[in-house]
């Protein structure tokens, strides 16, 4: 069985495992967990790959900050710097050392491995995106499918999320930090996984708490509409958080 067949088999197995779940919320929770585990494995392997490859072509490693793009370039053109056509001028001036046959073989093996994991991760992400949009349309539109599914999982289900106060939703995912604060170790957290939303993450630190509170309130509304109603209020909700983000953004 060749590399492409193995990759397709891995993606197919992932989909079958997810589809075997009866509960839709549970299905998406499993998908997000698998996505996060793959993301963590990819991050760790690429970190090692970068350290290893920088000995041969440090300029390329520095130039390509995006991990997926870095792996894609090596997968497409090979690991020998003279073979990487888009960066031929950079390669000609490289200060890196020549790559040995054994190092080349091992680096190529790692690149193949990471490429396969990226494809599986992307397949899982696509699965989450499609199912989250169907299962909780408003929430998925508001937060994005991965964050929406992660929040539903942390809450224990869509109905449970819809019944929680916004203050609790704001802190989902920050339970350990909150516990440390209550024990007198560390400051009070201002947000949990909602930090992953760009409207929270991209703001200055002193304004993230306000945005997280506002977003948590809209999240509960979206969850209630998805759980108990049949309306699409995503456009209205998205406009409201965009306006709030604009108000809190530095001039």
RAWOKA-V649966 format. One record per helix or strand of 2 or more residues. SS is the DSSP state (A for helix, B for strand). FROM is the first residue (numbers start at 1). LEN is the number of residues. If there is no record, write none. Layout:
SS	FROM	LEN
SS	FROM	LEN
This chain:
A	3	17
A	24	40
A	67	11
A	81	3
A	85	8
A	101	35
A	137	7
A	145	11
A	158	6
A	166	6
A	175	8
A	193	4
A	198	4
A	205	24
A	234	15
